[in-house]
Amino acid sequence: MLLFQGGEAEVAVVLDANRITQPYNAQHLYVTMTRGSMKLVVCSSKPMLG
């Protein structure tokens, strides 16, 4: 996730979002979710992240 910090792409994809746990945190998720300039795709088995 943080390897793409400062970069931008047309589409950002978060795979299996509910498995984002340690060592990842809200900052990592924020960086990932703000990289797509046109579209964000979040794949998750649950309707809400938590």
Secondary structure as a PSIPRED ss2 file (coil, helix, strand):
# PSIPRED VFORMAT (PSIPRED V4.0)

   1 M C   1.000  0.000  0.000
   2 L H   0.000  1.000  0.000
   3 L H   0.000  1.000  0.000
   4 F H   0.000  1.000  0.000
   5 Q C   1.000  0.000  0.000
   6 G C   1.000  0.000  0.000
   7 G C   1.000  0.000  0.000
   8 E C   1.000  0.000  0.000
   9 A E   0.000  0.000  1.000
  10 E E   0.000  0.000  1.000
  11 V E   0.000  0.000  1.000
  12 A E   0.000  0.000  1.000
  13 V E   0.000  0.000  1.000
  14 V E   0.000  0.000  1.000
  15 L C   1.000  0.000  0.000
  16 D C   1.000  0.000  0.000
  17 A H   0.000  1.000  0.000
  18 N H   0.000  1.000  0.000
  19 R H   0.000  1.000  0.000
  20 I C   1.000  0.000  0.000
  21 T C   1.000  0.000  0.000
  22 Q C   1.000  0.000  0.000
  23 P C   1.000  0.000  0.000
  24 Y C   1.000  0.000  0.000
  25 N C   1.000  0.000  0.000
  26 A H   0.000  1.000  0.000
  27 Q H   0.000  1.000  0.000
  28 H H   0.000  1.000  0.000
  29 L H   0.000  1.000  0.000
  30 Y H   0.000  1.000  0.000
  31 V H   0.000  1.000  0.000
  32 T H   0.000  1.000  0.000
  33 M H   0.000  1.000  0.000
  34 T C   1.000  0.000  0.000
  35 R C   1.000  0.000  0.000
  36 G E   0.000  0.000  1.000
  37 S E   0.000  0.000  1.000
  38 M E   0.000  0.000  1.000
  39 K E   0.000  0.000  1.000
  40 L E   0.000  0.000  1.000
  41 V E   0.000  0.000  1.000
  42 V E   0.000  0.000  1.000
  43 C C   1.000  0.000  0.000
  44 S C   1.000  0.000  0.000
  45 S C   1.000  0.000  0.000
  46 K C   1.000  0.000  0.000
  47 P C   1.000  0.000  0.000
  48 M C   1.000  0.000  0.000
  49 L C   1.000  0.000  0.000
  50 G C   1.000  0.000  0.000
